[in-house]
Amino acid sequence: MIIAIVQARMGSKRLPGKVLLKVNGKTLIEILMQRLLLSKKIEKIVLATSKKKENDPLVEEVKDLGFKVYRGSENDVLDRYFNVAKKFKANVIVRITGDCPLIDPYLIDEIIKLYFENEVDYASNSEPPTHPDGLSAEVFSFEVLEKVHKFAKDPFEREHVTPFIRKSNQFKRINLANNKN
């Protein structure tokens, strides 16, 4: 099963509560989730947020929209991802950050396609980043996530999920680069 895990929380330091801000009557998280539904390859979409009470309105919004939610550690986002993937029996994980409401579902499908066609451990469109900010997505297997969850110890690696994959030589990686930076 290919699961998109959207990491989001209300406690943004630059713009608190931004995921629930509205544009044309829709919250930014609603726009993001609806755009992910347009993917032909993603089979399930789950919000991964923290147990902090300040995230209760976000959880309510996402549940009201009909999506699953997992609540875990505030700072150990890697642990949140691992537990979501395990709970929902993900074979492949698509990592999405909640502050990308204009995410491109067709671009995500291209990254997923690249991942499978090249039989890699990790595929993204951000190494190097050649797409506009807000269009980044990462794809990796549950086995890779399990290994990273076990061996990543640095707090930065735990908070940002994939640095261990990207800096390690033990994973086969590929990038979907835009033909124009």
C-alpha positions as CSV (number, residue, x, y, z in Angstrom):
1,M,0.0,0.0,0.0
2,I,1.3,3.5,-0.9
3,I,0.5,5.9,1.9
4,A,1.0,9.7,1.8
5,I,1.8,10.8,5.3
6,V,1.3,14.5,5.8
7,Q,3.2,16.0,8.8
8,A,1.5,19.1,10.1
9,R,1.0,20.9,13.4
10,M,-0.5,24.2,14.7
11,G,2.7,25.4,16.4
12,S,4.5,27.0,13.5
13,K,7.0,29.6,14.9
14,R,6.7,31.9,11.9
15,L,2.9,31.7,11.4
16,P,1.1,29.7,14.1
17,G,-2.0,27.9,13.0
18,K,-1.2,28.5,9.3
19,V,-2.6,25.1,8.2
20,L,-6.1,26.2,9.3
21,L,-5.9,29.6,7.6
22,K,-8.6,29.9,4.9
23,V,-8.3,30.7,1.2
24,N,-11.6,31.0,-0.7
25,G,-13.4,29.4,2.2
26,K,-11.1,26.3,2.4
27,T,-8.4,25.7,5.0
28,L,-4.9,25.2,3.7
29,I,-4.8,21.6,5.0
30,E,-8.1,20.9,3.2
31,I,-6.6,22.2,-0.1
32,L,-3.5,20.1,0.4
33,M,-5.5,16.9,1.2
34,Q,-7.9,17.4,-1.7
35,R,-4.9,17.9,-4.0
36,L,-3.4,14.6,-2.8
37,L,-6.7,12.8,-3.6
38,L,-6.0,13.6,-7.2
39,S,-2.9,11.3,-7.2
40,K,-3.5,8.1,-9.2
41,K,-0.9,6.2,-7.1
42,I,-1.5,7.2,-3.5
43,E,-3.9,4.7,-1.8
44,K,-4.3,6.3,1.6
45,I,-3.6,9.7,3.1
46,V,-2.9,10.1,6.8
47,L,-2.2,13.2,8.9
48,A,0.6,12.7,11.4
49,T,0.6,15.4,14.1
50,S,1.6,15.6,17.7
51,K,-0.4,14.9,20.9
52,K,-0.2,18.6,21.9
53,K,-3.6,20.0,22.8
54,E,-3.0,22.9,20.4
55,N,-3.3,20.4,17.5
56,D,-6.9,19.4,18.5
57,P,-8.5,21.8,16.0
58,L,-6.3,20.5,13.2
59,V,-7.2,16.9,14.1
60,E,-10.9,17.8,14.1
61,E,-10.7,19.5,10.7
62,V,-8.8,16.6,9.1
63,K,-11.2,14.0,10.6
64,D,-14.2,16.0,9.4
65,L,-12.7,16.0,5.9
66,G,-12.7,12.1,6.1
67,F,-9.0,11.4,6.6
68,K,-7.2,9.3,9.1
69,V,-5.1,10.9,11.8
70,Y,-2.2,9.7,14.0
71,R,-0.9,11.6,17.0
72,G,2.5,11.1,18.4
73,S,5.7,12.9,19.6
74,E,6.0,16.6,19.0
75,N,9.7,16.5,18.1
76,D,10.3,12.9,17.0
77,V,8.5,13.2,13.6
78,L,10.4,10.1,12.4
79,D,8.7,8.1,15.1
80,R,5.3,9.5,14.0
81,Y,6.0,8.3,10.4
82,F,7.2,4.9,11.6
83,N,4.0,4.4,13.7
84,V,1.7,5.6,10.9
85,A,3.4,3.3,8.4
86,K,3.2,0.4,10.7
87,K,-0.4,1.0,11.8
88,F,-1.7,1.4,8.2
89,K,0.5,-1.4,6.8
90,A,2.4,0.9,4.3
91,N,4.8,-0.7,1.8
92,V,5.7,2.7,0.4
93,I,5.6,6.1,2.1
94,V,5.2,9.4,0.4
95,R,6.4,12.2,2.7
96,I,4.5,15.5,2.5
97,T,4.8,18.5,4.7
98,G,1.7,20.3,5.8
99,D,2.8,23.7,4.6
100,C,2.6,22.8,0.9
101,P,-1.1,23.4,0.0
102,L,-0.3,23.7,-3.7
103,I,1.4,20.3,-3.9
104,D,1.2,18.8,-7.4
105,P,-0.4,15.4,-7.3
106,Y,0.8,14.6,-10.9
107,L,4.4,15.5,-9.9
108,I,4.0,13.1,-6.9
109,D,2.9,10.4,-9.3
110,E,6.0,11.0,-11.4
111,I,8.2,10.6,-8.3
112,I,6.4,7.4,-7.3
113,K,6.8,6.1,-10.9
114,L,10.5,6.9,-10.9
115,Y,10.9,5.1,-7.5
116,F,9.4,1.9,-8.8
117,E,11.0,2.0,-12.3
118,N,14.5,2.4,-10.9
119,E,14.0,0.1,-7.9
120,V,15.6,2.5,-5.5
121,D,15.3,3.0,-1.7
122,Y,14.5,6.7,-2.0
123,A,13.2,9.0,-4.7
124,S,12.5,12.7,-4.4
125,N,12.4,15.9,-6.4
126,S,14.6,17.9,-4.0
127,E,18.1,16.6,-4.4
128,P,19.0,19.0,-5.9
129,P,15.9,21.1,-5.6
130,T,14.9,22.2,-9.1
131,H,11.1,22.6,-8.5
132,P,9.5,25.6,-6.8
133,D,9.3,25.6,-3.0
134,G,6.1,23.8,-1.9
135,L,6.3,21.0,-4.5
136,S,8.7,18.7,-2.7
137,A,7.8,15.1,-2.1
138,E,9.9,12.1,-1.0
139,V,9.1,8.4,-1.6
140,F,10.7,5.5,0.3
141,S,9.9,2.0,1.4
142,F,8.7,0.8,4.8
143,E,11.9,-1.2,5.1
144,V,14.0,1.9,4.7
145,L,11.9,3.8,7.2
146,E,12.2,0.9,9.7
147,K,16.0,1.0,9.3
148,V,16.2,4.8,9.7
149,H,13.9,4.6,12.7
150,K,16.2,2.1,14.3
151,F,19.6,3.8,13.5
152,A,18.9,7.6,13.3
153,K,19.8,9.0,16.7
154,D,20.5,12.7,16.1
155,P,17.6,15.0,17.1
156,F,17.7,16.7,13.7
157,E,17.4,13.4,11.9
158,R,14.4,12.4,14.2
159,E,12.7,15.8,13.6
160,H,13.1,15.9,9.8
161,V,12.6,12.2,8.9
162,T,14.9,11.8,5.9
163,P,18.3,13.4,6.6
164,F,19.7,10.0,7.6
165,I,18.6,8.6,4.2
166,R,20.0,11.5,2.3
167,K,23.4,11.7,3.9
168,S,24.0,7.9,4.2
169,N,25.7,5.9,1.5
170,Q,23.7,2.8,2.4
171,F,20.6,3.8,0.3
172,K,20.1,3.9,-3.4
173,R,18.6,7.3,-4.3
174,I,17.2,9.0,-7.3
175,N,16.0,12.5,-8.0
176,L,13.3,13.8,-10.4
177,A,14.9,17.0,-11.6
178,N,13.0,19.6,-13.5
179,N,14.5,20.5,-16.9
180,K,14.6,24.1,-15.8
181,N,15.7,25.3,-12.3
